[in-house]
Amino acid sequence: MNMSADVGDLVQIDLARVRATRGALAASDSVQALADTFSALGDPTRVRILDALSHGELCVCDLAAVLRLSQSAVSHQLRLLRGLRLVRPRRDGRVVFYSLDDQHIMAIFRQTLQHVEEGRKPGAGVREPRTAKRAKADR
């Protein structure tokens, strides 16, 4: 029995729904910028920087002390975060203070942290994908 032919016979594409969904998708440049943002958030040091800045603006020296990192390492990560518009600088004389760029970044950070912490509550284990074998056992 040719399974691919059987499966192919079952496929029915709703062209109106496909067109409507395609029309609603984000533009390619927005998708790339979003992927770049999430990629930046994939680094624990950058997440720690955003966490620290979620409590208020800090200069590089203070950030380095809070995170127990070198000023050079913090500056390097801030440069990347600034390029992605996740943080913004404010100069006060010779000292540069950093803060989260806007409330959107704060919301993304807090909602994602809440999502992660909800998964760690007792009884809220990670759900495994339902396999055919497991589905049969569940019946």
MARPA-644581 format. One record per residue: x, y, z of N, C-alpha, C, CB in turn. Coordinates in pm, whole numbers, padded with zeros to 5 digits, always signed. Glycine has a CB too. Example, Ala and Ser with C-alpha at 12.3 -4.5 7.8 and 13.67 -1.06 7.14 Angstrom:
! MARPA-644581
+01319-00569+00780+01230-00450+00780+01320-00330+00780+01131-00447+00905 +01285-00225+00708+01367-00106+00714+01290+00003+00787+01408-00060+00572 
***
This chain:
! MARPA-644581
+00084-00117+00000+00000+00000+00000+00089+00124+00000-00096+00000+00122 +00061+00215-00087+00138+00338-00097+00072+00443-00007+00146+00387-00245 +00134+00467+00112+00076+00558+00210+00074+00703+00160+00155+00550+00341 +00178+00743+00085+00181+00882+00039+00067+00910-00056+00315+00912-00028 +00029+00813-00136-00085+00833-00227-00213+00843-00146-00094+00717-00329 -00226+00760-00040-00346+00765+00043-00357+00900+00114-00345+00650+00145 -00247+00945+00169-00247+01072+00239-00275+01185+00141-00113+01095+00312 -00214+01178+00023-00235+01280-00079-00381+01291-00118-00152+01250-00201 -00452+01179-00118-00593+01180-00153-00676+01255-00049-00644+01039-00170 -00627+01264+00074-00702+01326+00182-00679+01476+00191-00665+01262+00312 -00576+01527+00125-00542+01668+00135-00641+01750+00053-00397+01694+00087 -00698+01849+00120-00790+01940+00052-00755+02080+00100-00941+01905+00081 -00707+02162+00009-00662+02296+00043-00778+02395+00027-00542+02339-00045 -00799+02475+00130-00900+02580+00127-00830+02706+00075-00966+02603+00271 -00840+02730-00055-00767+02840-00118-00802+02976-00059-00794+02840-00266 -00927+02996-00025-00966+03125+00033-00897+03147+00168-01120+03131+00051 -00892+03041+00248-00826+03052+00379-00675+03071+00362-00854+02927+00464 -00616+03002+00266-00473+03015+00240-00442+03158+00197-00427+02914+00130 -00519+03213+00105-00496+03351+00058-00513+03451+00172-00593+03385-00057 -00618+03433+00252-00643+03526+00363-00529+03520+00465-00776+03493+00432 -00482+03400+00496-00373+03385+00592-00244+03443+00537-00353+03237+00628 -00214+03415+00410-00093+03474+00349-00099+03626+00354-00078+03427+00202 -00216+03683+00329-00230+03828+00332-00212+03888+00471-00364+03867+00277 -00235+03808+00573-00224+03855+00711-00085+03835+00771-00326+03785+00798 +00002+03762+00702+00135+03734+00756+00219+03861+00764+00206+03630+00671 +00309+03864+00859+00401+03977+00876+00494+03986+00755+00483+03963+01008 +00538+04107+00725+00631+04130+00615+00764+04062+00645+00651+04282+00590 +00835+04025+00541+00962+03953+00555+01063+04028+00641+01022+03926+00420 +01073+04159+00622+01170+04235+00701+01131+04239+00849+01183+04378+00647 +01002+04241+00877+00956+04237+01016+00983+04100+01077+00806+04269+01025 +00962+03995+01000+00990+03860+01047+01138+03845+01080+00947+03754+00942 +01224+03899+00995+01368+03890+01019+01406+03968+01145+01446+03943+00899 +01350+04087+01163+01380+04167+01282+01332+04097+01408+01316+04306+01271 +01217+04034+01401+01165+03958+01516+01255+03840+01548+01021+03910+01487 +01298+03769+01444+01388+03655+01465+01521+03702+01526+01415+03580+01331 +01571+03816+01480+01695+03871+01536+01677+03906+01684+01739+03996+01457 +01561+03961+01717+01533+03997+01856+01530+03872+01944+01400+04072+01867 +01458+03769+01898+01453+03646+01977+01588+03578+01983+01349+03551+01919 +01666+03590+01878+01801+03534+01880+01885+03604+01988+01869+03549+01741 +01873+03736+01996+01946+03811+02099+01903+03768+02237+01925+03962+02081 +01775+03738+02253+01723+03695+02383+01760+03550+02414+01572+03711+02387 +01824+03483+02320+01868+03346+02341+01999+03336+02419+01883+03277+02209 +02057+03449+02455+02183+03450+02528+02157+03485+02674+02283+03552+02464 +02198+03397+02767+02171+03423+02910+02227+03555+02962+02228+03311+02992 +02343+03597+02915+02400+03724+02962+02312+03841+02921+02543+03743+02907 +02263+03839+02798+02176+03948+02753+02044+03946+02829+02150+03938+02601 +01993+03829+02859+01869+03820+02938+01892+03876+03078+01820+03673+02946 +02007+03845+03136+02039+03899+03269+02050+04051+03266+02169+03838+03321 +02105+04105+03158+02114+04251+03144+01975+04312+03138+02195+04290+03017 +01888+04253+03056+01751+04303+03047+01678+04290+03180+01674+04227+02938 +01703+04182+03251+01643+04163+03383+01686+04276+03476+01682+04026+03442 +01815+04303+03479+01867+04410+03566+01806+04545+03526+02021+04417+03559 +01799+04571+03397+01746+04700+03351+01594+04710+03369+01781+04721+03206 +01528+04597+03387+01384+04602+03410+01352+04663+03547+01323+04461+03401 +01455+04675+03631+01438+04735+03764+01476+04883+03765+01521+04660+03866 +01525+04933+03652+01561+05075+03643+01691+05092+03568+01572+05137+03781 +01718+05214+03528+01838+05240+03448+01965+05224+03532+01833+05382+03387 +02070+05178+03465+02200+05156+03529+02310+05196+03433+02216+05008+03574 +02423+05238+03487+02539+05264+03403+02614+05132+03384+02632+05373+03467 +02708+05131+03292+02784+05010+03262+02855+04957+03386+02885+05037+03150 +02913+05047+03465+02984+05006+03587+02891+04933+03683+03046+05129+03657 +02773+04989+03704+02677+04927+03796+02626+04794+03740+02559+05022+03822 +02598+04791+03609+02554+04665+03547+02659+04556+03564+02523+04686+03397 +02785+04593+03540+02894+04496+03554+02902+04444+03697+03029+04561+03513 +02884+04533+03795+02889+04492+03935+02771+04402+03971+02891+04615+04027 +02652+04439+03925+02532+04359+03953+02547+04218+03896+02407+04427+03896 +02595+04210+03773+02602+04081+03703+02733+04007+03724+02581+04103+03556 +02827+04071+03795+02958+04012+03820+03028+03976+03688+02945+03886+03907 +03027+04075+03598+03093+04062+03469+03188+04179+03450+02989+04056+03353 +03277+04168+03353+03365+04280+03324+03286+04390+03252+03486+04235+03239 +03333+04513+03267+03269+04623+03197+03276+04604+03046+03333+04757+03237 +03385+04547+03001+03402+04521+02859+03296+04423+02807+03542+04465+02831 +03271+04317+02884+03170+04217+02843+03031+04280+02841+03172+04095+02938 +03001+04361+02941+02870+04427+02948+02856+04525+02832+02852+04500+03083 +02958+04604+02805+02954+04701+02695+02931+04631+02561+03084+04782+02690 +02997+04520+02542+02981+04443+02417+02835+04400+02399+03074+04320+02417 +02776+04346+02505+02637+04299+02497+02540+04417+02481+02600+04216+02622 +02568+04528+02548+02483+04646+02536+02484+04702+02394+02527+04754+02634 +02599+04694+02329+02609+04742+02191+02514+04663+02101+02755+04730+02139 +02511+04532+02120+02421+04447+02042+02275+04478+02076+02452+04298+02067 +02244+04488+02202+02107+04517+02245+02061+04655+02198+02097+04509+02398 +02153+04750+02195+02121+04885+02147+02092+04881+01997+02238+04983+02177 +02169+04803+01923+02148+04790+01779+02013+04730+01744+02256+04705+01719 +01960+04647+01832+01828+04586+01813+01717+04669+01876+01827+04445+01871 +01752+04785+01930+01657+04876+01995+01589+04812+02116+01551+04921+01895 +01663+04729+02188+01611+04670+02311+01647+04754+02431+01663+04528+02328 +01761+04825+02422+01801+04918+02528+01835+05052+02464+01922+04862+02609 +01833+05156+02547+01871+05288+02496+01964+05355+02597+01744+05377+02471 +02059+05431+02544+02153+05501+02632+02103+05642+02666+02291+05510+02566 +02151+05691+02779+02127+05830+02819+02257+05880+02881+02006+05844+02921 +02313+05983+02821+02441+06037+02868+02416+06143+02975+02522+06096+02751 +02493+06132+03083+02491+06233+03188+02637+06268+03215+02416+06181+03320 +02685+06371+03148+02827+06404+03157+02909+06296+03088+02871+06420+03305 +02999+06236+03163+03084+06130+03106+03025+05991+03127+03222+06137+03167 +02916+05981+03201+02858+05851+03233+02738+05825+03143+02816+05844+03383 +02731+05702+03091+02619+05662+03007+02534+05564+03086+02668+05598+02872 +02406+05595+03098+02310+05510+03167+02227+05437+03062+02220+05592+03263 +02191+05314+03091+02110+05234+02999+01977+05200+03064+02184+05106+02957 +01875+05191+02980+01743+05148+03025+01681+05067+02912+01653+05270+03064 +01573+04997+02944+01501+04926+02840+01444+05030+02743+01387+04836+02900 +01440+04997+02616+01402+05094+02515+01261+05147+02533+01416+05034+02378 +01166+05059+02561+01029+05105+02580+00949+05000+02655+00963+05138+02444 +00823+05028+02676+00737+04936+02752+00714+04804+02680+00604+05002+02780 +00729+04803+02547+00713+04676+02474+00818+04575+02519+00723+04700+02322 +00940+04622+02536+01048+04532+02577+01020+04481+02718+01185+04604+02572 +00973+04569+02805+00939+04530+02942+00828+04425+02939+00895+04653+03025 +00728+04445+02855+00615+04351+02846+00661+04216+02793+00504+04407+02756 +00744+04217+02688+00796+04091+02633+00875+04017+02741+00886+04118+02509 +00961+04090+02810+01045+04028+02913+00958+03968+03023+01142+04131+02972 +00866+04046+03076+00785+03998+03189+00692+03884+03150+00702+04113+03246 +00631+03893+03032+00540+03787+02989+00615+03657+02962+00464+03829+02863 +00732+03667+02902+00812+03547+02875+00861+03485+03005+00931+03580+02783 +00905+03569+03099+00949+03519+03229+00832+03451+03301+01005+03634+03315 +00715+03512+03297+00596+03452+03359+00565+03317+03295+00474+03546+03346 +00575+03310+03163+00550+03185+03091+00647+03075+03138+00562+03207+02939 +00773+03111+03148+00876+03014+03189+00852+02969+03333+01016+03075+03176 +00821+03063+03421+00802+03029+03562+00675+02949+03585+00799+03155+03645 +00571+02970+03504+00449+02890+03515+00477+02743+03487+00341+02942+03419 +00568+02717+03396+00605+02580+03362+00682+02510+03472+00685+02579+03237 +00732+02587+03568+00809+02529+03678+00726+02503+03802+00923+02619+03713 +00599+02540+03800+00513+02516+03916+00489+02367+03930+00379+02591+03903 +00474+02317+04054+00446+02175+04074+00321+02133+03996+00429+02145+04224 +00332+02021+03928+00219+01969+03852+00205+02032+03715+00093+01989+03928 +00295+02126+03681+00287+02192+03551+00402+02146+03464+00288+02344+03566 +00427+02017+03462+00538+01963+03385+00521+01988+03237+00552+01816+03410 +00628+01973+03166+00626+01991+03021+00545+01879+02959+00769+01995+02963 +00450+01916+02876+00369+01816+02810+00447+01753+02697+00238+01876+02757 +00443+01621+02693+00510+01549+02586+00416+01538+02468+00558+01410+02632 +00472+01537+02346+00386+01519+02231+00314+01385+02239+00466+01528+02100 +00194+01382+02195+00114+01261+02202+00148+01171+02084-00037+01294+02203 +00206+01058+02113+00242+00963+02008+00123+00868+01986+00372+00884+02045 +00127+00797+01875+00021+00702+01846+00014+00595+01953+00042+00638+01709 +00131+00551+02000+00137+00446+02104+00075+00497+02234+00284+00401+02128 +00108+00623+02272+00056+00682+02394-00094+00709+02381+00132+00811+02427 -00137+00752+02264-00280+00778+02242-00360+00650+02259-00304+00837+02102 -00305+00540+02211-00373+00410+02224-00381+00370+02370-00300+00301+02143 -00275+00396+02446-00271+00362+02588-00368+00448+02668-00129+00377+02642 -00392+00572+02622-00481+00663+02693-00628+00624+02677-00459+00805+02643 -00661+00543+02577-00802+00508+02552-00858+00418+02655-00818+00444+02418 
***
